Amino acid sequence: MSAKLAGMNIILLIGFSAAVSFGKRFEVMSNWPARRCEPGIVASAGLYQPADDKRSAGEFMQDNFQFCQGKIAAAALDQAAGPVKFLQGQQANVVNTITSNIAAVEGVSFSLASIFNEIIESVKKRFSGTYVEISNSFAHLWNVMQKIMASMTAVFLALIGVLVTFTSMIQVAMYVIAIVVGILIALMVILAAFFGYLLAPVNWLIFAGIAVIGIIMGAVVGIVASNGFCLGGESEVEMKDGSVKPLDTVQVGDELASGFGKVTATMKFLIPQNERTPLVKIHGVAMSRTHLVEGERTGGKAIPAGEHRDAIYASSRDWLYNLNTSSRRIPIQSLLGRLIVLDYEEIAEDNEAMLAKWKRWVFKQLNGQDAFKDDNPNNEEAALDGSLLIELKDRGLLPISQIKPGDQIRCSEGFTTVCGTVKLLIEKDTPLYGGMTAGVWFANKAGIWTSAMNRKFIEEKLKEDNIMYHLFTEAGDFQLEDCFVRDFSEVGLKVLHNSYDFVCGK
């Protein structure tokens, strides 16, 4: 084939191809969305670019290639996910079937629950009726029990009244016996003076009878008039916050029930074996017979517990307790409500007339007929610094803060037993004289008992509230370092009860 013929063929082929392509271009552009991803179309996408497209032919081809590539990938993924979608459809069908079955079971359960609720409601109505009947029966039974308890209480109180009356009769009988013995002794003296020779054969019999009567009287009166001013440690003291505390756990500074102030001192007593005498109980509260109580059942005045109309016999105790309070009264919770007992000091701080009478009485007990002198005009509490030393028998010296009931310590008569300890809260600015407050009695060189403020010491004042100490002893005094001091009772526990004649307003 000649070169011309070959050239003509090429030209014709190109022309034919151009004609075909132009016709195909129109058809492809009309169906561009559907045909744009055919292999031949993708390769020649630049031929089908619309005239108003701003992209270059190369950009148009690249964008079309990326579009088709994404479409092919999505188709492939969709085909690959076909089995998964099929399984999901099957699971959905299973779940729908299970849900339908559950709904059916729920309907059955609801029906059963409705039937059960009807049964329960019926049982409930029957039970309610039975409960009402039982409640009515218990109410009647409770009323009967209350009547029985009221009757028993009445009988119990009547027995208490009989016992108190019997005790009072014993006291009266003792006084009568004392008078009779006195008369008999007087008659014996008179008869012995004038008719001694006639009575000589029976003198021994008469004196023996008088002695026996005296011994019996002394024993009984000793029990009836037993000395003590304390309570059992289990007594429940009413506190400010509404709680109660056993008396033996109360501390100085504790706040008592409203109106009763705070605790200013605590006291603990060990009662010697040979001096333990019966106590009394008032509404379940055990105390010494001479402890003062007050309230509605005492006519509003303070009386010894042994004279209270509800007092009954109680056994003795090894340990007894007491307090001092800022109100001079202690609220105790008893079986019948609040029982008010007086504290150890008993006389209120604002009762100046009674305090003056007390001071004169104490001075007379200690110093006899010497001229009275009030060396403690501010009525300072008797208290001792805890570091002051006391000599113990066979044990050397110890600070007073470490002394305990039962210890043997030196006193003016040799050695005495400590029967009680006192812990006191002394307020700031209280004057001290060698570690003692003005309320402490000490013996000067002349043997006169006087206030500690007369000691040869420079007055010092407490810089803050402080805990101080004191003791009760059988002798009524003890030695403290370089001097003898009176114990906390001032006059001695054996004679302290003699003050009740004016303390109780008799």
C-alpha positions as CSV (number, residue, x, y, z in Angstrom):
1,M,0.0,0.0,0.0
2,S,1.3,3.4,-1.0
3,A,2.0,6.1,1.5
4,K,-0.9,8.2,0.1
5,L,-3.3,5.4,0.5
6,A,-2.2,4.8,4.1
7,G,-2.5,8.5,4.9
8,M,-6.0,8.6,3.4
9,N,-7.0,5.7,5.5
10,I,-5.7,7.2,8.7
11,I,-7.5,10.5,7.9
12,L,-10.8,8.7,7.2
13,L,-10.4,6.6,10.4
14,I,-9.8,9.7,12.4
15,G,-12.8,11.4,10.8
16,F,-14.9,8.4,11.3
17,S,-13.9,8.1,14.9
18,A,-14.5,11.8,15.4
19,A,-18.0,11.5,14.0
20,V,-18.7,8.5,16.1
21,S,-17.3,10.1,19.1
22,F,-19.3,13.3,18.6
23,G,-22.5,11.3,18.3
24,K,-21.6,9.2,21.3
25,R,-20.6,12.4,23.2
26,F,-24.1,13.7,22.9
27,E,-25.6,10.4,24.0
28,V,-23.2,10.1,27.0
29,M,-23.7,13.7,28.1
30,S,-27.5,13.1,28.0
31,N,-27.1,10.1,30.3
32,W,-24.0,11.3,32.3
33,P,-25.1,10.2,35.8
34,A,-25.8,6.6,34.6
35,R,-22.7,6.2,32.2
36,R,-20.0,8.3,33.8
37,C,-18.4,5.3,35.5
38,E,-18.2,3.1,32.4
39,P,-14.5,2.1,31.8
40,G,-14.3,3.8,28.4
41,I,-16.1,6.9,29.6
42,V,-13.8,7.2,32.7
43,A,-10.8,7.2,30.4
44,S,-12.1,9.9,28.0
45,A,-14.2,11.9,30.6
46,G,-12.6,15.1,29.3
47,L,-14.6,14.7,26.0
48,Y,-17.9,15.0,27.9
49,Q,-17.1,18.1,30.0
50,P,-20.0,20.6,29.8
51,A,-19.1,23.9,28.2
52,D,-20.0,25.9,31.3
53,D,-17.8,23.8,33.7
54,K,-15.0,26.0,34.9
55,R,-12.6,23.1,35.6
56,S,-9.8,22.1,33.2
57,A,-10.2,18.9,31.3
58,G,-7.6,17.2,33.5
59,E,-9.4,18.3,36.7
60,F,-12.8,17.1,35.4
61,M,-11.3,13.7,34.5
62,Q,-9.7,13.4,38.0
63,D,-12.9,14.4,39.8
64,N,-14.9,11.9,37.7
65,F,-12.3,9.1,38.3
66,Q,-12.4,9.7,42.2
67,F,-16.3,9.7,42.1
68,C,-16.4,6.5,40.2
69,Q,-13.8,4.9,42.4
70,G,-15.9,5.7,45.5
71,K,-19.0,4.4,43.9
72,I,-17.3,1.1,42.9
73,A,-15.9,0.8,46.5
74,A,-19.4,1.5,48.0
75,A,-20.9,-1.1,45.7
76,A,-18.2,-3.6,46.7
77,L,-18.8,-2.9,50.4
78,D,-22.5,-3.2,50.0
79,Q,-22.1,-6.6,48.3
80,A,-19.7,-7.7,51.0
81,A,-22.2,-6.6,53.8
82,G,-25.0,-8.5,52.2
83,P,-24.7,-11.6,54.4
84,V,-24.4,-9.5,57.5
85,K,-27.5,-7.5,56.6
86,F,-29.3,-10.8,56.0
87,L,-28.3,-12.1,59.4
88,Q,-29.4,-8.8,61.0
89,G,-32.7,-9.2,59.3
90,Q,-33.0,-12.7,60.6
91,Q,-32.1,-11.5,64.2
92,A,-34.6,-8.8,63.9
93,N,-37.3,-11.3,63.0
94,V,-36.2,-13.5,66.0
95,V,-36.3,-10.5,68.4
96,N,-39.7,-9.5,67.1
97,T,-40.9,-13.1,67.7
98,I,-39.5,-13.1,71.2
99,T,-41.0,-9.7,72.0
100,S,-44.4,-10.9,70.8
101,N,-44.1,-14.0,73.1
102,I,-43.0,-11.8,76.0
103,A,-46.0,-9.6,75.4
104,A,-48.2,-12.6,75.4
105,V,-46.6,-13.9,78.7
106,E,-47.0,-10.4,80.2
107,G,-50.7,-10.4,79.4
108,V,-51.0,-13.8,81.0
109,S,-49.0,-12.6,84.0
110,F,-51.2,-9.5,84.3
111,S,-54.3,-11.7,84.3
112,L,-52.8,-13.9,87.0
113,A,-51.7,-10.9,89.0
114,S,-55.2,-9.4,88.9
115,I,-56.6,-12.7,90.2
116,F,-53.9,-12.8,92.9
117,N,-54.6,-9.2,93.9
118,E,-58.3,-10.0,94.2
119,I,-57.4,-12.9,96.5
120,I,-55.0,-10.8,98.6
121,E,-57.5,-8.0,98.9
122,S,-60.0,-10.5,100.2
123,V,-57.5,-11.9,102.7
124,K,-56.5,-8.4,103.7
125,K,-60.1,-7.4,104.4
126,R,-60.5,-10.5,106.5
127,F,-57.2,-9.9,108.3
128,S,-58.1,-6.3,109.0
129,G,-61.3,-7.4,110.6
130,T,-59.4,-9.9,112.7
131,Y,-56.8,-7.3,113.7
132,V,-59.4,-4.9,114.9
133,E,-60.9,-7.6,117.1
134,I,-57.4,-8.5,118.4
135,S,-56.6,-4.8,119.1
136,N,-59.8,-4.4,121.0
137,S,-59.0,-7.5,123.0
138,F,-55.5,-6.2,123.9
139,A,-57.0,-2.8,124.7
140,H,-59.3,-4.5,127.2
141,L,-56.5,-6.6,128.6
142,W,-54.3,-3.4,128.9
143,N,-57.0,-1.7,130.9
144,V,-57.3,-4.7,133.2
145,M,-53.5,-4.7,133.7
146,Q,-53.5,-0.9,134.4
147,K,-56.1,-1.5,137.1
148,I,-54.1,-4.3,138.5
149,M,-50.9,-2.2,138.5
150,A,-52.8,0.7,140.1
151,S,-54.1,-1.6,142.8
152,M,-50.6,-3.0,143.4
153,T,-49.1,0.5,143.5
154,A,-51.7,1.5,146.1
155,V,-50.9,-1.6,148.2
156,F,-47.1,-0.9,147.8
157,L,-47.5,2.7,148.9
158,A,-49.7,1.7,151.8
159,L,-47.0,-0.8,152.9
160,I,-44.4,2.0,152.6
161,G,-46.6,4.2,154.7
162,V,-46.9,1.4,157.3
163,L,-43.1,0.9,157.3
164,V,-42.4,4.6,157.7
165,T,-45.0,4.9,160.5
166,F,-43.4,1.9,162.2
167,T,-40.0,3.5,161.9
168,S,-41.4,6.7,163.3
169,M,-43.0,4.7,166.2
170,I,-39.5,3.2,166.9
171,Q,-38.0,6.7,167.0
172,V,-40.8,7.8,169.4
173,A,-40.3,4.7,171.5
174,M,-36.6,5.3,171.7
175,Y,-37.2,8.9,172.9
176,V,-39.7,7.5,175.5
177,I,-37.2,4.9,176.6
178,A,-34.5,7.5,177.0
179,I,-36.9,9.6,179.2
180,V,-37.8,6.5,181.2
181,V,-34.1,5.6,181.7
182,G,-33.4,9.1,182.8
183,I,-36.2,9.0,185.3
184,L,-35.1,5.6,186.6
185,I,-31.5,6.8,187.1
186,A,-32.8,9.9,188.9
187,L,-35.0,7.6,191.2
188,M,-32.1,5.3,191.8
189,V,-29.9,8.2,192.9
190,I,-32.7,9.6,195.2
191,L,-33.5,6.1,196.6
192,A,-29.8,5.3,197.1
193,A,-29.4,8.5,199.0
194,F,-32.3,8.0,201.4
195,F,-33.1,4.2,201.4
196,G,-29.8,2.6,200.2
197,Y,-29.8,0.0,202.9
198,L,-33.2,-1.2,201.9
199,L,-32.5,-1.5,198.2
200,A,-29.0,-3.0,198.5
201,P,-30.1,-6.6,197.6
202,V,-31.8,-5.5,194.3
203,N,-29.5,-2.7,193.2
204,W,-27.6,-4.9,190.8
205,L,-30.9,-6.0,189.1
206,I,-32.1,-2.5,188.7
207,F,-28.8,-1.2,187.2
208,A,-28.6,-4.3,184.9
209,G,-32.0,-3.5,183.6
210,I,-31.1,0.1,182.9
211,A,-27.9,-0.9,181.2
212,V,-29.7,-3.4,178.9
213,I,-32.3,-0.8,178.0
214,G,-29.5,1.7,177.3
215,I,-27.6,-0.6,175.1
216,I,-30.7,-1.5,173.0
217,M,-31.6,2.2,172.8
218,G,-28.1,3.1,171.7
219,A,-28.0,0.4,169.0
220,V,-31.4,1.4,167.5
221,V,-30.9,5.1,167.8
222,G,-27.4,4.6,166.3
223,I,-29.1,3.1,163.2
224,V,-31.9,5.6,163.0
225,A,-29.7,8.6,163.4
226,S,-26.8,7.3,161.4
227,N,-24.6,10.1,160.1
228,G,-24.0,10.5,156.4
229,F,-24.8,13.0,153.7
230,C,-24.4,11.0,150.4
231,L,-26.0,9.0,147.7
232,G,-25.5,5.7,145.9
233,G,-23.2,6.0,142.9
234,E,-25.8,4.6,140.6
235,S,-28.2,7.5,141.2
236,E,-29.1,9.1,137.8
237,V,-28.3,12.8,137.6
238,E,-30.2,14.8,135.0
239,M,-27.9,16.7,132.7
240,K,-28.5,19.9,130.6
241,D,-28.7,18.0,127.3
242,G,-31.6,15.8,128.6
243,S,-29.5,12.8,129.3
244,V,-28.7,11.2,132.7
245,K,-25.4,10.3,134.2
246,P,-24.6,7.9,137.1
247,L,-23.6,10.0,140.0
248,D,-20.2,8.3,140.3
249,T,-19.3,9.5,136.7
250,V,-20.3,13.1,137.0
251,Q,-17.3,15.5,136.7
252,V,-16.6,19.0,137.9
253,G,-17.9,21.6,135.4
254,D,-20.7,19.3,134.1
255,E,-23.9,21.3,133.2
256,L,-27.0,20.0,135.1
257,A,-30.6,20.2,134.0
258,S,-32.0,23.7,133.4
259,G,-32.3,25.7,136.6
260,F,-29.8,23.6,138.5
261,G,-26.5,25.2,137.4
262,K,-23.3,23.3,137.1
263,V,-21.2,20.9,139.2
264,T,-18.6,22.8,141.3
265,A,-17.3,19.8,143.3
266,T,-17.4,16.0,143.4
267,M,-17.0,13.9,146.5
268,K,-16.3,10.2,146.9
269,F,-16.5,8.4,150.3
270,L,-15.3,5.0,151.5
271,I,-17.4,4.0,154.4
272,P,-15.4,2.0,157.1
273,Q,-16.7,-1.5,157.7
274,N,-17.6,-0.8,161.3
275,E,-19.5,2.4,160.4
276,R,-21.6,1.1,157.5
277,T,-25.3,1.7,158.5
278,P,-28.5,1.1,156.6
279,L,-29.5,3.7,154.0
280,V,-33.0,4.6,152.8
281,K,-34.5,4.5,149.3
282,I,-36.9,7.2,148.1
283,H,-38.6,6.1,144.8
284,G,-35.6,3.9,144.0
285,V,-32.8,6.4,144.9
286,A,-30.5,5.2,147.7
287,M,-29.1,7.8,150.2
288,S,-28.0,8.4,153.7
289,R,-30.9,8.9,156.2
290,T,-29.7,12.4,157.0
291,H,-29.3,13.6,153.4
292,L,-31.7,16.5,152.7
293,V,-34.4,16.2,150.1
294,E,-37.1,18.6,149.0
295,G,-40.2,18.6,146.7
296,E,-44.0,18.4,146.7
297,R,-44.0,15.4,149.0
298,T,-41.9,17.2,151.6
299,G,-44.2,20.3,151.8
300,G,-41.6,22.2,149.7
301,K,-39.0,22.3,152.5
302,A,-35.8,20.4,153.0
303,I,-36.1,17.4,155.3
304,P,-33.8,14.4,156.1
305,A,-34.4,11.5,153.8
306,G,-35.2,9.3,156.8
307,E,-38.2,11.5,157.6
308,H,-39.6,11.4,154.0
309,R,-43.0,9.7,154.0
310,D,-41.9,7.5,151.0
311,A,-38.6,6.4,152.5
312,I,-38.0,2.7,152.9
313,Y,-35.1,0.6,154.3
314,A,-32.0,0.0,152.0
315,S,-28.8,-1.9,152.6
316,S,-25.5,-0.1,153.4
317,R,-22.9,0.6,150.7
318,D,-19.1,0.5,150.6
319,W,-18.9,3.7,148.5
320,L,-21.1,6.8,148.6
321,Y,-21.0,10.0,146.5
322,N,-22.0,13.6,146.6
323,L,-21.7,16.9,144.7
324,N,-21.6,20.6,145.2
325,T,-23.5,22.6,142.6
326,S,-23.9,26.3,141.8
327,S,-27.6,26.0,142.7
328,R,-27.0,23.9,145.9
329,R,-29.5,21.4,144.5
330,I,-29.1,18.1,142.5
331,P,-31.8,16.8,140.1
332,I,-32.1,13.0,140.4
333,Q,-34.2,10.9,138.1
334,S,-36.3,8.5,140.3
335,L,-38.9,5.9,139.5
336,L,-41.6,8.5,140.0
337,G,-40.0,11.4,138.2
338,R,-37.5,14.1,139.4
339,L,-36.3,13.9,143.0
340,I,-34.5,17.0,144.2
341,V,-31.7,16.5,146.8
342,L,-29.6,19.2,148.3
343,D,-25.8,19.1,147.6
344,Y,-23.2,18.8,150.3
345,E,-23.0,22.5,151.2
346,E,-26.9,22.8,151.3
347,I,-27.0,26.6,152.1
348,A,-27.5,28.8,149.1
349,E,-24.8,31.4,148.4
350,D,-27.3,34.3,148.5
351,N,-28.7,33.2,151.9
352,E,-26.4,35.6,153.9
353,A,-28.3,35.2,157.2
354,M,-27.9,31.4,157.1
355,L,-24.3,31.5,156.0
356,A,-23.5,33.9,158.9
357,K,-25.2,31.6,161.3
358,W,-23.2,28.6,159.9
359,K,-19.9,30.5,160.3
360,R,-20.7,31.3,163.9
361,W,-21.7,27.7,164.6
362,V,-18.5,26.4,163.1
363,F,-16.3,28.9,164.9
364,K,-17.9,27.9,168.2
365,Q,-17.4,24.2,167.5
366,L,-13.7,24.8,166.7
367,N,-12.7,27.6,169.1
368,G,-15.2,27.4,172.0
369,Q,-16.0,30.7,173.6
370,D,-13.3,32.8,171.8
371,A,-14.6,36.0,170.2
372,F,-16.0,35.3,166.7
373,K,-14.1,36.8,163.8
374,D,-15.2,36.3,160.2
375,D,-11.9,35.9,158.2
376,N,-13.7,34.7,155.0
377,P,-16.1,37.5,154.2
378,N,-16.3,36.5,150.5
379,N,-17.4,32.9,151.4
380,E,-14.6,31.3,149.4
381,E,-14.8,27.5,149.0
382,A,-12.3,25.5,151.0
383,A,-9.8,24.1,148.5
384,L,-6.1,23.1,148.3
385,D,-3.6,23.1,145.5
386,G,-3.1,19.6,144.2
387,S,0.7,19.8,144.6
388,L,0.7,20.3,148.4
389,L,2.3,17.4,150.2
390,I,0.7,15.0,152.8
391,E,2.6,12.5,155.0
392,L,1.2,8.9,154.7
393,K,1.8,6.3,157.3
394,D,4.8,4.2,156.2
395,R,4.7,5.6,152.7
396,G,6.3,9.0,152.9
397,L,5.0,12.2,151.2
398,L,2.4,12.4,148.4
399,P,0.6,15.3,146.7
400,I,-2.9,15.7,148.0
401,S,-4.2,15.1,144.4
402,Q,-3.0,11.5,144.7
403,I,-4.5,10.7,148.1
404,K,-7.3,8.1,148.1
405,P,-10.0,7.0,150.5
406,G,-8.6,4.5,152.9
407,D,-5.1,6.0,153.1
408,Q,-3.6,6.6,156.6
409,I,-2.3,10.2,156.9
410,R,-0.9,12.3,159.7
411,C,-3.3,14.4,161.8
412,S,-3.2,16.3,165.1
413,E,-3.8,13.0,167.0
414,G,-1.2,11.0,165.2
415,F,-2.6,9.3,162.1
416,T,-6.2,9.2,160.7
417,T,-8.0,7.4,157.9
418,V,-9.1,9.3,154.8
419,C,-12.8,8.5,154.4
420,G,-13.5,10.8,151.4
421,T,-11.9,12.9,148.7
422,V,-13.1,16.1,147.1
423,K,-12.3,17.6,143.7
424,L,-13.3,21.3,143.2
425,L,-13.6,23.7,140.4
426,I,-12.2,27.0,141.6
427,E,-12.7,30.1,139.5
428,K,-10.2,32.5,138.0
429,D,-9.0,35.4,140.2
430,T,-9.7,33.5,143.5
431,P,-7.0,34.5,146.0
432,L,-4.6,31.8,147.3
433,Y,-2.4,31.9,150.4
434,G,0.4,29.3,150.1
435,G,-1.8,27.1,147.9
436,M,-4.9,27.5,150.1
437,T,-8.2,29.4,149.6
438,A,-9.5,31.6,152.4
439,G,-12.2,29.0,153.1
440,V,-9.5,26.6,154.5
441,W,-9.2,26.5,158.4
442,F,-5.7,26.1,159.7
443,A,-4.3,26.1,163.3
444,N,-2.1,29.0,164.1
445,K,0.7,29.0,166.7
446,A,-1.8,29.8,169.5
447,G,-3.9,26.8,168.6
448,I,-6.8,28.8,167.2
449,W,-8.5,27.7,164.1
450,T,-8.5,30.6,161.6
451,S,-8.7,31.3,157.9
452,A,-5.8,30.5,155.6
453,M,-5.8,34.1,154.6
454,N,-4.0,34.8,157.9
455,R,-1.0,32.6,156.9
456,K,2.3,34.4,156.4
457,F,2.1,34.1,152.6
458,I,1.8,36.6,149.8
459,E,-1.7,36.6,148.3
460,E,-1.7,35.2,144.7
461,K,-4.7,34.9,142.4
462,L,-5.6,32.1,140.1
463,K,-4.9,33.1,136.4
464,E,-7.6,30.7,135.2
465,D,-10.2,28.3,136.4
466,N,-8.4,25.5,138.2
467,I,-9.1,22.0,139.7
468,M,-8.2,21.9,143.4
469,Y,-8.6,19.3,146.1
470,H,-9.6,18.6,149.7
471,L,-10.2,15.6,152.0
472,F,-12.6,14.1,154.6
473,T,-10.9,12.3,157.5
474,E,-12.2,10.4,160.6
475,A,-10.4,12.8,162.9
476,G,-11.7,15.9,161.2
477,D,-8.3,17.4,160.5
478,F,-4.9,16.5,158.9
479,Q,-1.4,17.8,158.5
480,L,-0.6,19.6,155.3
481,E,3.2,20.3,154.9
482,D,3.9,22.8,157.7
483,C,0.5,23.1,159.4
484,F,-2.7,21.3,160.5
485,V,-5.9,22.1,158.5
486,R,-9.5,21.1,159.1
487,D,-11.0,18.6,156.6
488,F,-13.7,19.6,154.2
489,S,-16.5,19.1,156.8
490,E,-14.8,21.8,158.9
491,V,-16.2,20.5,162.2
492,G,-15.8,16.8,161.5
493,L,-18.4,14.4,160.1
494,K,-19.3,13.0,163.5
495,V,-20.9,16.3,164.6
496,L,-21.9,17.7,161.3
497,H,-25.5,16.5,161.6
498,N,-26.0,18.8,164.6
499,S,-26.2,21.7,162.2
500,Y,-29.4,20.4,160.7
501,D,-31.5,22.1,163.4
502,F,-30.9,25.5,161.8
503,V,-30.2,24.3,158.2
504,C,-33.6,22.7,158.0
505,G,-35.2,25.7,159.7
506,K,-36.2,23.9,162.9
